[in-house]
Amino acid sequence: MQWAERAAPILPSTVSSNTRYAVGPSLPNLVMRCLPTVRCGSGTVGAALMTTHSRHSQHVVVVGAGILGACIAWRICERGFPVTLIDKSEPGSGASSHSFAMINADAKFPLHYHNLNRRSQDMWTRFAAELVRDGDGTRLGLRWGGKLTWVSDADAAARLEAHVRQMQSWGYPMRLLNKSELSDMEPGLKVGSMTAAAYSENEGQVEPQLVIEACLHRLAERNCDVCRNTEVTGYALTRAGRVKAVKTTSGDIHCDVVVLAAGSDTTRLASRLGVHVPQETSSGVVIRTTPLPPLLRRTTVIYAPPTVAGEPEVHFRQCADGGFMVGEGDQETHAEDGSQAHADELLARASSHLPELAQARAVAVPAGLRPLPADGYPAIGFTTQVPNVYIALTHSGVTLAPVLSQLAAQEICDGVLADAVLGPYRPQRFAPRSVG
Ligand SMILES: Cc1cc2nc3c(=O)[nH]c(=O)nc-3n(C[C@H](O)[C@H](O)[C@H](O)COP(=O)(O)OP(=O)(O)OC[C@H]3O[C@@H](n4cnc5c(N)ncnc54)[C@H](O)[C@@H]3O)c2cc1C
């Protein structure tokens, strides 16, 4: 169940705090190695000013044009650095195109990880407004309306009630509802037997493909390159062990910093540099439907109980084009069946809770792999093995794109590590491995 109590995991700490918090080779640091120290009065000219003078000669390569890589590339190019964004196929064709793309911090444990998601959730409106320029985030499918959940047996009710109390104690705007409140909120739902219900008001949804397209548009405005259908196959290293170019199926591309945001392929790409970022294999299925008129009055996301005991719960939401997305279980449930028969079955289950949904046809979508670091938490930051390589790998990457892209760009461009926020998520927590 989505809100099942989990023991708060302790993040492994395999490196000393000195190692973990070592400053990476941000662009200012690279610049400082190249430039003589400039004195101004009695003080040294700061890194930011040096960055300003030299940014056109520093080149960042971002590998992977999913939502995370595209947002990081946009944030860095906004700072005035030339960026090349590379994808082995079409941008957005990885996990980002399979995502349920709900924006939330519910059931994200422990508190620091909840707070990271919460911070990003709170950033989404301004992030989207900046990205589309005219301030209209709905052009990215961004919609806020909250999540409505109900359950139909006594055990699930006890778990949901305890979960709501915990989220409330963390200050999350979530509350229990009775049946008439639920029906008032969404009159189109057929609730059936209900033992408990909850509403979390600050959750929303977005369309990752529209976000990625907007990032590509902004990169093009700044003459940054986007290389489609170009696979990164290896690296050229300096004698000092830095990446000086990425090798691709279209030739070598020079870089001063390389960001590995290749989703589930990040592990393989990093391992070629001796960097160990293990992942869990986790596939999920979210089907789509043909468009319908608006069916949900207020909420964006519905989590409904199983119709048959033992089945996972079903969740659904309506997209910007009127089509619905339907998935099952929670955000980590393993599912592989991308068949039309399974899509029809998922739609039938969702329609039993929202009868008007039966007017739509199910559109099968193959299973997608969730990028998922082995302990479930983001792996974000410079590597110690190859200091100009920055890892950007996470689950919940749709929720987390605003905060992770802002902080990654800041760390890369300004050379100050955001350890107070990202300290628990450094890739160094995974045991290093020698180059094989
Ligand atoms: C079923 C499902 C449901 C989900 N639901 C949610 C949700 O509700 N909310 C939420 O926040 N998150 C959700 N997620 C997770 C979220 O979708 C991902 O965390 C996010 O999309 C990851 O984005 P990314 O850019 O890191 O990776 P991806 O979107 O996978 O992008 C990586 C890109 O790298 C490219 N690439 C790979 N190897 C190479 C190479 N060698 N050279 C060049 N390019 C390469 C790929 O082609 C791909 O385009 C869900 C995921 C799934 C699968």
The ligand as an ORCA input file, in Angstrom:
! r2SCAN-3c Opt
* xyz 0 1
  C       5.662      3.672    -14.301
  C       6.338      4.870    -13.691
  C       5.600      5.748    -12.899
  C       6.223      6.852    -12.320
  N       5.471      7.742    -11.598
  C       6.049      8.854    -11.093
  C       5.262      9.839    -10.436
  O       4.042      9.729    -10.323
  N       5.903     10.934     -9.940
  C       7.264     11.106    -10.056
  O       7.791     12.111     -9.574
  N       8.020     10.189    -10.689
  C       7.449      9.079    -11.212
  N       8.200      8.158    -11.873
  C       9.655      8.354    -11.928
  C      10.031      9.406    -12.948
  O       9.287      9.225    -14.123
  C      11.521      9.298    -13.235
  O      12.233      9.461    -12.014
  C      11.980     10.369    -14.206
  O      11.227     10.334    -15.401
  C      13.451     10.141    -14.513
  O      13.855     11.073    -15.467
  P      15.334     11.020    -16.003
  O      15.506     12.191    -16.883
  O      16.283     10.855    -14.873
  O      15.437      9.628    -16.813
  P      14.822      9.203    -18.218
  O      13.524      9.836    -18.488
  O      14.894      7.718    -18.266
  O      15.854      9.820    -19.262
  C      17.134      9.278    -19.468
  C      17.502      9.520    -20.918
  O      18.857      9.107    -21.104
  C      18.979      8.600    -22.413
  N      20.181      7.762    -22.471
  C      20.393      6.596    -21.820
  N      21.614      6.108    -22.126
  C      22.195      6.989    -22.972
  C      23.441      7.037    -23.647
  N      24.372      6.063    -23.517
  N      23.703      8.083    -24.461
  C      22.787      9.082    -24.608
  N      21.572      9.075    -23.995
  C      21.286      8.050    -23.191
  C      17.675      7.826    -22.618
  O      17.378      7.658    -23.991
  C      16.663      8.699    -21.897
  O      15.977      9.576    -22.783
  C       7.609      7.069    -12.507
  C       8.342      6.212    -13.336
  C       7.711      5.130    -13.936
  C       8.503      4.235    -14.855
*
